[in-house]
Amino acid sequence: MLYMAALAAARFNPVIRTFYQRLLAAGKPKKLALTACMRKLVLSLNFMVKNNQPWNQFVTQVS
């Protein structure tokens, strides 16, 4: 499930998409860049649960 969420985020979430494209531009393999997006999503979700906050696209910029 995390793979599909990261794949969709890399296409449609502006923050994750920019992060993904930046990694690709740096010469990282696509799978590695997508794995980094997965990690970023997990950290963002953990932050939201920890602080009892709803989804906010700017949360992903902090983590």
N, CA, C and O atoms as a Maestro MAE file, in Angstrom:
{
 s_m_m2io_version
 :::
 2.0.0
}

f_m_ct {
 s_m_title
 :::
 protein
 m_atom[252] {
  # First column is atom index #
  i_m_mmod_type
  r_m_x_coord
  r_m_y_coord
  r_m_z_coord
  i_m_residue_number
  s_m_chain_name
  s_m_pdb_residue_name
  s_m_pdb_atom_name
  i_m_atomic_number
  :::
  1 25 0.819 -1.191 0.000 1 A "MET " " N  " 7
  2 3 0.000 0.000 0.000 1 A "MET " " CA " 6
  3 2 0.866 1.259 0.000 1 A "MET " " C  " 6
  4 15 0.538 2.256 -0.644 1 A "MET " " O  " 8
  5 25 1.953 1.195 0.719 2 A "LEU " " N  " 7
  6 3 2.821 2.363 0.803 2 A "LEU " " CA " 6
  7 2 3.435 2.698 -0.554 2 A "LEU " " C  " 6
  8 15 3.610 3.867 -0.895 2 A "LEU " " O  " 8
  9 25 3.757 1.666 -1.316 3 A "TYR " " N  " 7
  10 3 4.306 1.875 -2.657 3 A "TYR " " CA " 6
  11 2 3.313 2.635 -3.529 3 A "TYR " " C  " 6
  12 15 3.682 3.596 -4.204 3 A "TYR " " O  " 8
  13 25 2.058 2.204 -3.513 4 A "MET " " N  " 7
  14 3 1.047 2.861 -4.350 4 A "MET " " CA " 6
  15 2 0.782 4.294 -3.885 4 A "MET " " C  " 6
  16 15 0.574 5.187 -4.705 4 A "MET " " O  " 8
  17 25 0.790 4.508 -2.578 5 A "ALA " " N  " 7
  18 3 0.590 5.861 -2.049 5 A "ALA " " CA " 6
  19 2 1.739 6.777 -2.475 5 A "ALA " " C  " 6
  20 15 1.515 7.928 -2.848 5 A "ALA " " O  " 8
  21 25 2.950 6.268 -2.419 6 A "ALA " " N  " 7
  22 3 4.111 7.068 -2.825 6 A "ALA " " CA " 6
  23 2 4.092 7.325 -4.325 6 A "ALA " " C  " 6
  24 15 4.458 8.409 -4.780 6 A "ALA " " O  " 8
  25 25 3.673 6.345 -5.079 7 A "LEU " " N  " 7
  26 3 3.589 6.506 -6.527 7 A "LEU " " CA " 6
  27 2 2.574 7.589 -6.897 7 A "LEU " " C  " 6
  28 15 2.844 8.437 -7.747 7 A "LEU " " O  " 8
  29 25 1.415 7.554 -6.257 8 A "ALA " " N  " 7
  30 3 0.393 8.579 -6.505 8 A "ALA " " CA " 6
  31 2 0.869 9.948 -6.027 8 A "ALA " " C  " 6
  32 15 0.640 10.955 -6.696 8 A "ALA " " O  " 8
  33 25 1.530 9.986 -4.870 9 A "ALA " " N  " 7
  34 3 2.030 11.259 -4.342 9 A "ALA " " CA " 6
  35 2 3.107 11.843 -5.249 9 A "ALA " " C  " 6
  36 15 3.172 13.059 -5.429 9 A "ALA " " O  " 8
  37 25 3.947 10.992 -5.819 10 A "ALA " " N  " 7
  38 3 5.000 11.476 -6.717 10 A "ALA " " CA " 6
  39 2 4.404 12.076 -7.990 10 A "ALA " " C  " 6
  40 15 5.051 12.882 -8.659 10 A "ALA " " O  " 8
  41 25 3.192 11.691 -8.320 11 A "ARG " " N  " 7
  42 3 2.540 12.237 -9.511 11 A "ARG " " CA " 6
  43 2 1.670 13.454 -9.209 11 A "ARG " " C  " 6
  44 15 1.607 14.382 -10.015 11 A "ARG " " O  " 8
  45 25 0.991 13.459 -8.042 12 A "PHE " " N  " 7
  46 3 -0.044 14.451 -7.815 12 A "PHE " " CA " 6
  47 2 0.169 15.393 -6.639 12 A "PHE " " C  " 6
  48 15 -0.419 16.475 -6.623 12 A "PHE " " O  " 8
  49 25 0.978 15.031 -5.663 13 A "ASN " " N  " 7
  50 3 1.244 15.908 -4.527 13 A "ASN " " CA " 6
  51 2 2.396 16.837 -4.903 13 A "ASN " " C  " 6
  52 15 3.491 16.360 -5.201 13 A "ASN " " O  " 8
  53 25 2.172 18.163 -4.897 14 A "PRO " " N  " 7
  54 3 3.224 19.074 -5.357 14 A "PRO " " CA " 6
  55 2 4.520 18.993 -4.547 14 A "PRO " " C  " 6
  56 15 5.605 19.112 -5.116 14 A "PRO " " O  " 8
  57 25 4.425 18.797 -3.254 15 A "VAL " " N  " 7
  58 3 5.630 18.743 -2.416 15 A "VAL " " CA " 6
  59 2 6.415 17.468 -2.684 15 A "VAL " " C  " 6
  60 15 7.630 17.512 -2.876 15 A "VAL " " O  " 8
  61 25 5.729 16.335 -2.697 16 A "ILE " " N  " 7
  62 3 6.397 15.048 -2.936 16 A "ILE " " CA " 6
  63 2 6.906 14.982 -4.373 16 A "ILE " " C  " 6
  64 15 7.992 14.456 -4.621 16 A "ILE " " O  " 8
  65 25 6.133 15.510 -5.320 17 A "ARG " " N  " 7
  66 3 6.560 15.502 -6.726 17 A "ARG " " CA " 6
  67 2 7.855 16.275 -6.900 17 A "ARG " " C  " 6
  68 15 8.758 15.814 -7.597 17 A "ARG " " O  " 8
  69 25 7.961 17.448 -6.274 18 A "THR " " N  " 7
  70 3 9.185 18.248 -6.356 18 A "THR " " CA " 6
  71 2 10.367 17.499 -5.738 18 A "THR " " C  " 6
  72 15 11.471 17.509 -6.282 18 A "THR " " O  " 8
  73 25 10.125 16.856 -4.607 19 A "PHE " " N  " 7
  74 3 11.153 16.065 -3.932 19 A "PHE " " CA " 6
  75 2 11.618 14.921 -4.835 19 A "PHE " " C  " 6
  76 15 12.818 14.699 -4.995 19 A "PHE " " O  " 8
  77 25 10.668 14.205 -5.419 20 A "TYR " " N  " 7
  78 3 10.967 13.074 -6.302 20 A "TYR " " CA " 6
  79 2 11.767 13.538 -7.524 20 A "TYR " " C  " 6
  80 15 12.766 12.912 -7.881 20 A "TYR " " O  " 8
  81 25 11.343 14.613 -8.156 21 A "GLN " " N  " 7
  82 3 12.030 15.123 -9.345 21 A "GLN " " CA " 6
  83 2 13.426 15.635 -9.014 21 A "GLN " " C  " 6
  84 15 14.348 15.511 -9.820 21 A "GLN " " O  " 8
  85 25 13.577 16.211 -7.828 22 A "ARG " " N  " 7
  86 3 14.900 16.688 -7.409 22 A "ARG " " CA " 6
  87 2 15.873 15.518 -7.246 22 A "ARG " " C  " 6
  88 15 17.040 15.609 -7.626 22 A "ARG " " O  " 8
  89 25 15.369 14.408 -6.670 23 A "LEU " " N  " 7
  90 3 16.221 13.230 -6.523 23 A "LEU " " CA " 6
  91 2 16.595 12.639 -7.877 23 A "LEU " " C  " 6
  92 15 17.738 12.235 -8.086 23 A "LEU " " O  " 8
  93 25 15.634 12.588 -8.795 24 A "LEU " " N  " 7
  94 3 15.935 12.073 -10.130 24 A "LEU " " CA " 6
  95 2 16.947 12.954 -10.852 24 A "LEU " " C  " 6
  96 15 17.832 12.454 -11.546 24 A "LEU " " O  " 8
  97 25 16.811 14.268 -10.684 25 A "ALA " " N  " 7
  98 3 17.745 15.196 -11.322 25 A "ALA " " CA " 6
  99 2 19.154 15.047 -10.747 25 A "ALA " " C  " 6
  100 15 20.143 15.342 -11.418 25 A "ALA " " O  " 8
  101 25 19.231 14.586 -9.495 26 A "ALA " " N  " 7
  102 3 20.531 14.374 -8.866 26 A "ALA " " CA " 6
  103 2 21.158 13.048 -9.293 26 A "ALA " " C  " 6
  104 15 22.256 12.705 -8.855 26 A "ALA " " O  " 8
  105 25 20.455 12.306 -10.151 27 A "GLY " " N  " 7
  106 3 21.009 11.071 -10.675 27 A "GLY " " CA " 6
  107 2 20.661 9.824 -9.879 27 A "GLY " " C  " 6
  108 15 21.253 8.767 -10.096 27 A "GLY " " O  " 8
  109 25 19.709 9.935 -8.961 28 A "LYS " " N  " 7
  110 3 19.317 8.772 -8.169 28 A "LYS " " CA " 6
  111 2 18.435 7.848 -9.015 28 A "LYS " " C  " 6
  112 15 17.686 8.325 -9.867 28 A "LYS " " O  " 8
  113 25 18.515 6.552 -8.790 29 A "PRO " " N  " 7
  114 3 17.632 5.620 -9.501 29 A "PRO " " CA " 6
  115 2 16.175 5.856 -9.100 29 A "PRO " " C  " 6
  116 15 15.894 6.319 -7.994 29 A "PRO " " O  " 8
  117 25 15.261 5.535 -10.004 30 A "LYS " " N  " 7
  118 3 13.844 5.797 -9.755 30 A "LYS " " CA " 6
  119 2 13.323 5.063 -8.525 30 A "LYS " " C  " 6
  120 15 12.542 5.622 -7.754 30 A "LYS " " O  " 8
  121 25 13.743 3.833 -8.340 31 A "LYS " " N  " 7
  122 3 13.274 3.069 -7.182 31 A "LYS " " CA " 6
  123 2 13.762 3.679 -5.876 31 A "LYS " " C  " 6
  124 15 13.022 3.713 -4.892 31 A "LYS " " O  " 8
  125 25 14.983 4.153 -5.859 32 A "LEU " " N  " 7
  126 3 15.518 4.790 -4.665 32 A "LEU " " CA " 6
  127 2 14.750 6.076 -4.363 32 A "LEU " " C  " 6
  128 15 14.420 6.347 -3.208 32 A "LEU " " O  " 8
  129 25 14.469 6.861 -5.391 33 A "ALA " " N  " 7
  130 3 13.719 8.108 -5.210 33 A "ALA " " CA " 6
  131 2 12.312 7.823 -4.691 33 A "ALA " " C  " 6
  132 15 11.805 8.545 -3.833 33 A "ALA " " O  " 8
  133 25 11.685 6.771 -5.212 34 A "LEU " " N  " 7
  134 3 10.349 6.419 -4.759 34 A "LEU " " CA " 6
  135 2 10.382 5.916 -3.314 34 A "LEU " " C  " 6
  136 15 9.464 6.191 -2.542 34 A "LEU " " O  " 8
  137 25 11.420 5.191 -2.953 35 A "THR " " N  " 7
  138 3 11.571 4.733 -1.572 35 A "THR " " CA " 6
  139 2 11.755 5.918 -0.630 35 A "THR " " C  " 6
  140 15 11.241 5.908 0.488 35 A "THR " " O  " 8
  141 25 12.473 6.921 -1.067 36 A "ALA " " N  " 7
  142 3 12.634 8.138 -0.257 36 A "ALA " " CA " 6
  143 2 11.295 8.848 -0.084 36 A "ALA " " C  " 6
  144 15 11.024 9.412 0.976 36 A "ALA " " O  " 8
  145 25 10.462 8.824 -1.115 37 A "CYS " " N  " 7
  146 3 9.118 9.408 -1.017 37 A "CYS " " CA " 6
  147 2 8.267 8.622 -0.032 37 A "CYS " " C  " 6
  148 15 7.489 9.201 0.727 37 A "CYS " " O  " 8
  149 25 8.417 7.298 -0.045 38 A "MET " " N  " 7
  150 3 7.691 6.464 0.921 38 A "MET " " CA " 6
  151 2 8.086 6.849 2.346 38 A "MET " " C  " 6
  152 15 7.236 7.001 3.223 38 A "MET " " O  " 8
  153 25 9.374 7.000 2.552 39 A "ARG " " N  " 7
  154 3 9.856 7.374 3.886 39 A "ARG " " CA " 6
  155 2 9.328 8.742 4.291 39 A "ARG " " C  " 6
  156 15 8.946 8.944 5.444 39 A "ARG " " O  " 8
  157 25 9.303 9.669 3.365 40 A "LYS " " N  " 7
  158 3 8.791 11.016 3.641 40 A "LYS " " CA " 6
  159 2 7.307 10.959 4.010 40 A "LYS " " C  " 6
  160 15 6.864 11.675 4.907 40 A "LYS " " O  " 8
  161 25 6.544 10.115 3.324 41 A "LEU " " N  " 7
  162 3 5.129 9.959 3.658 41 A "LEU " " CA " 6
  163 2 4.953 9.367 5.057 41 A "LEU " " C  " 6
  164 15 4.109 9.829 5.825 41 A "LEU " " O  " 8
  165 25 5.741 8.354 5.387 42 A "VAL " " N  " 7
  166 3 5.638 7.733 6.713 42 A "VAL " " CA " 6
  167 2 5.981 8.741 7.798 42 A "VAL " " C  " 6
  168 15 5.294 8.814 8.817 42 A "VAL " " O  " 8
  169 25 7.026 9.510 7.593 43 A "LEU " " N  " 7
  170 3 7.396 10.528 8.583 43 A "LEU " " CA " 6
  171 2 6.302 11.579 8.727 43 A "LEU " " C  " 6
  172 15 6.017 12.030 9.836 43 A "LEU " " O  " 8
  173 25 5.690 11.970 7.617 44 A "SER " " N  " 7
  174 3 4.618 12.958 7.663 44 A "SER " " CA " 6
  175 2 3.401 12.413 8.399 44 A "SER " " C  " 6
  176 15 2.790 13.111 9.209 44 A "SER " " O  " 8
  177 25 3.056 11.165 8.113 45 A "LEU " " N  " 7
  178 3 1.913 10.545 8.791 45 A "LEU " " CA " 6
  179 2 2.193 10.366 10.283 45 A "LEU " " C  " 6
  180 15 1.307 10.568 11.113 45 A "LEU " " O  " 8
  181 25 3.405 9.992 10.615 46 A "ASN " " N  " 7
  182 3 3.776 9.847 12.026 46 A "ASN " " CA " 6
  183 2 3.668 11.185 12.749 46 A "ASN " " C  " 6
  184 15 3.186 11.239 13.880 46 A "ASN " " O  " 8
  185 25 4.104 12.247 12.118 47 A "PHE " " N  " 7
  186 3 4.011 13.588 12.691 47 A "PHE " " CA " 6
  187 2 2.561 13.984 12.925 47 A "PHE " " C  " 6
  188 15 2.227 14.566 13.957 47 A "PHE " " O  " 8
  189 25 1.695 13.661 11.951 48 A "MET " " N  " 7
  190 3 0.279 14.015 12.075 48 A "MET " " CA " 6
  191 2 -0.370 13.246 13.216 48 A "MET " " C  " 6
  192 15 -1.156 13.819 13.970 48 A "MET " " O  " 8
  193 25 -0.059 11.957 13.360 49 A "VAL " " N  " 7
  194 3 -0.634 11.153 14.437 49 A "VAL " " CA " 6
  195 2 -0.119 11.633 15.790 49 A "VAL " " C  " 6
  196 15 -0.879 11.745 16.752 49 A "VAL " " O  " 8
  197 25 1.167 11.912 15.850 50 A "LYS " " N  " 7
  198 3 1.788 12.350 17.105 50 A "LYS " " CA " 6
  199 2 1.184 13.659 17.601 50 A "LYS " " C  " 6
  200 15 0.969 13.829 18.801 50 A "LYS " " O  " 8
  201 25 0.911 14.584 16.685 51 A "ASN " " N  " 7
  202 3 0.398 15.901 17.058 51 A "ASN " " CA " 6
  203 2 -1.106 16.030 16.881 51 A "ASN " " C  " 6
  204 15 -1.662 17.118 17.032 51 A "ASN " " O  " 8
  205 25 -1.772 14.913 16.559 52 A "ASN " " N  " 7
  206 3 -3.225 14.890 16.398 52 A "ASN " " CA " 6
  207 2 -3.707 15.977 15.428 52 A "ASN " " C  " 6
  208 15 -4.609 16.752 15.745 52 A "ASN " " O  " 8
  209 25 -3.095 16.017 14.252 53 A "GLN " " N  " 7
  210 3 -3.438 17.010 13.241 53 A "GLN " " CA " 6
  211 2 -4.012 16.330 12.012 53 A "GLN " " C  " 6
  212 15 -3.633 15.205 11.688 53 A "GLN " " O  " 8
  213 25 -4.929 17.010 11.323 54 A "PRO " " N  " 7
  214 3 -5.431 16.465 10.052 54 A "PRO " " CA " 6
  215 2 -4.383 16.654 8.949 54 A "PRO " " C  " 6
  216 15 -3.378 17.339 9.138 54 A "PRO " " O  " 8
  217 25 -4.642 16.034 7.800 55 A "TRP " " N  " 7
  218 3 -3.724 16.154 6.660 55 A "TRP " " CA " 6
  219 2 -3.584 17.608 6.243 55 A "TRP " " C  " 6
  220 15 -4.568 18.342 6.151 55 A "TRP " " O  " 8
  221 25 -2.369 18.001 5.998 56 A "ASN " " N  " 7
  222 3 -2.051 19.334 5.506 56 A "ASN " " CA " 6
  223 2 -0.851 19.154 4.590 56 A "ASN " " C  " 6
  224 15 0.165 18.589 4.993 56 A "ASN " " O  " 8
  225 25 -0.968 19.633 3.360 57 A "GLN " " N  " 7
  226 3 0.119 19.401 2.412 57 A "GLN " " CA " 6
  227 2 1.421 20.028 2.857 57 A "GLN " " C  " 6
  228 15 2.487 19.605 2.410 57 A "GLN " " O  " 8
  229 25 1.366 21.025 3.726 58 A "PHE " " N  " 7
  230 3 2.579 21.698 4.177 58 A "PHE " " CA " 6
  231 2 3.295 20.930 5.281 58 A "PHE " " C  " 6
  232 15 4.438 21.243 5.613 58 A "PHE " " O  " 8
  233 25 2.626 19.919 5.856 59 A "VAL " " N  " 7
  234 3 3.280 19.079 6.855 59 A "VAL " " CA " 6
  235 2 4.449 18.353 6.219 59 A "VAL " " C  " 6
  236 15 5.471 18.143 6.872 59 A "VAL " " O  " 8
  237 25 4.321 17.964 4.955 60 A "THR " " N  " 7
  238 3 5.388 17.220 4.291 60 A "THR " " CA " 6
  239 2 6.609 18.094 4.053 60 A "THR " " C  " 6
  240 15 7.705 17.570 3.857 60 A "THR " " O  " 8
  241 25 6.450 19.397 4.066 61 A "GLN " " N  " 7
  242 3 7.600 20.287 3.898 61 A "GLN " " CA " 6
  243 2 8.452 20.338 5.143 61 A "GLN " " C  " 6
  244 15 9.661 20.553 5.058 61 A "GLN " " O  " 8
  245 25 7.842 20.143 6.304 62 A "VAL " " N  " 7
  246 3 8.560 20.231 7.563 62 A "VAL " " CA " 6
  247 2 9.412 18.996 7.795 62 A "VAL " " C  " 6
  248 15 10.562 19.104 8.221 62 A "VAL " " O  " 8
  249 25 8.848 17.808 7.514 63 A "SER " " N  " 7
  250 3 9.563 16.577 7.833 63 A "SER " " CA " 6
  251 2 10.529 16.172 6.762 63 A "SER " " C  " 6
  252 15 11.205 15.151 6.893 63 A "SER " " O  " 8
  :::
 }
 m_bond[251] {
  # First column is bond index #
  i_m_from
  i_m_to
  i_m_order
  :::
  1 1 2 1
  2 2 3 1
  3 3 4 2
  4 3 5 1
  5 5 6 1
  6 6 7 1
  7 7 8 2
  8 7 9 1
  9 9 10 1
  10 10 11 1
  11 11 12 2
  12 11 13 1
  13 13 14 1
  14 14 15 1
  15 15 16 2
  16 15 17 1
  17 17 18 1
  18 18 19 1
  19 19 20 2
  20 19 21 1
  21 21 22 1
  22 22 23 1
  23 23 24 2
  24 23 25 1
  25 25 26 1
  26 26 27 1
  27 27 28 2
  28 27 29 1
  29 29 30 1
  30 30 31 1
  31 31 32 2
  32 31 33 1
  33 33 34 1
  34 34 35 1
  35 35 36 2
  36 35 37 1
  37 37 38 1
  38 38 39 1
  39 39 40 2
  40 39 41 1
  41 41 42 1
  42 42 43 1
  43 43 44 2
  44 43 45 1
  45 45 46 1
  46 46 47 1
  47 47 48 2
  48 47 49 1
  49 49 50 1
  50 50 51 1
  51 51 52 2
  52 51 53 1
  53 53 54 1
  54 54 55 1
  55 55 56 2
  56 55 57 1
  57 57 58 1
  58 58 59 1
  59 59 60 2
  60 59 61 1
  61 61 62 1
  62 62 63 1
  63 63 64 2
  64 63 65 1
  65 65 66 1
  66 66 67 1
  67 67 68 2
  68 67 69 1
  69 69 70 1
  70 70 71 1
  71 71 72 2
  72 71 73 1
  73 73 74 1
  74 74 75 1
  75 75 76 2
  76 75 77 1
  77 77 78 1
  78 78 79 1
  79 79 80 2
  80 79 81 1
  81 81 82 1
  82 82 83 1
  83 83 84 2
  84 83 85 1
  85 85 86 1
  86 86 87 1
  87 87 88 2
  88 87 89 1
  89 89 90 1
  90 90 91 1
  91 91 92 2
  92 91 93 1
  93 93 94 1
  94 94 95 1
  95 95 96 2
  96 95 97 1
  97 97 98 1
  98 98 99 1
  99 99 100 2
  100 99 101 1
  101 101 102 1
  102 102 103 1
  103 103 104 2
  104 103 105 1
  105 105 106 1
  106 106 107 1
  107 107 108 2
  108 107 109 1
  109 109 110 1
  110 110 111 1
  111 111 112 2
  112 111 113 1
  113 113 114 1
  114 114 115 1
  115 115 116 2
  116 115 117 1
  117 117 118 1
  118 118 119 1
  119 119 120 2
  120 119 121 1
  121 121 122 1
  122 122 123 1
  123 123 124 2
  124 123 125 1
  125 125 126 1
  126 126 127 1
  127 127 128 2
  128 127 129 1
  129 129 130 1
  130 130 131 1
  131 131 132 2
  132 131 133 1
  133 133 134 1
  134 134 135 1
  135 135 136 2
  136 135 137 1
  137 137 138 1
  138 138 139 1
  139 139 140 2
  140 139 141 1
  141 141 142 1
  142 142 143 1
  143 143 144 2
  144 143 145 1
  145 145 146 1
  146 146 147 1
  147 147 148 2
  148 147 149 1
  149 149 150 1
  150 150 151 1
  151 151 152 2
  152 151 153 1
  153 153 154 1
  154 154 155 1
  155 155 156 2
  156 155 157 1
  157 157 158 1
  158 158 159 1
  159 159 160 2
  160 159 161 1
  161 161 162 1
  162 162 163 1
  163 163 164 2
  164 163 165 1
  165 165 166 1
  166 166 167 1
  167 167 168 2
  168 167 169 1
  169 169 170 1
  170 170 171 1
  171 171 172 2
  172 171 173 1
  173 173 174 1
  174 174 175 1
  175 175 176 2
  176 175 177 1
  177 177 178 1
  178 178 179 1
  179 179 180 2
  180 179 181 1
  181 181 182 1
  182 182 183 1
  183 183 184 2
  184 183 185 1
  185 185 186 1
  186 186 187 1
  187 187 188 2
  188 187 189 1
  189 189 190 1
  190 190 191 1
  191 191 192 2
  192 191 193 1
  193 193 194 1
  194 194 195 1
  195 195 196 2
  196 195 197 1
  197 197 198 1
  198 198 199 1
  199 199 200 2
  200 199 201 1
  201 201 202 1
  202 202 203 1
  203 203 204 2
  204 203 205 1
  205 205 206 1
  206 206 207 1
  207 207 208 2
  208 207 209 1
  209 209 210 1
  210 210 211 1
  211 211 212 2
  212 211 213 1
  213 213 214 1
  214 214 215 1
  215 215 216 2
  216 215 217 1
  217 217 218 1
  218 218 219 1
  219 219 220 2
  220 219 221 1
  221 221 222 1
  222 222 223 1
  223 223 224 2
  224 223 225 1
  225 225 226 1
  226 226 227 1
  227 227 228 2
  228 227 229 1
  229 229 230 1
  230 230 231 1
  231 231 232 2
  232 231 233 1
  233 233 234 1
  234 234 235 1
  235 235 236 2
  236 235 237 1
  237 237 238 1
  238 238 239 1
  239 239 240 2
  240 239 241 1
  241 241 242 1
  242 242 243 1
  243 243 244 2
  244 243 245 1
  245 245 246 1
  246 246 247 1
  247 247 248 2
  248 247 249 1
  249 249 250 1
  250 250 251 1
  251 251 252 2
  :::
 }
}
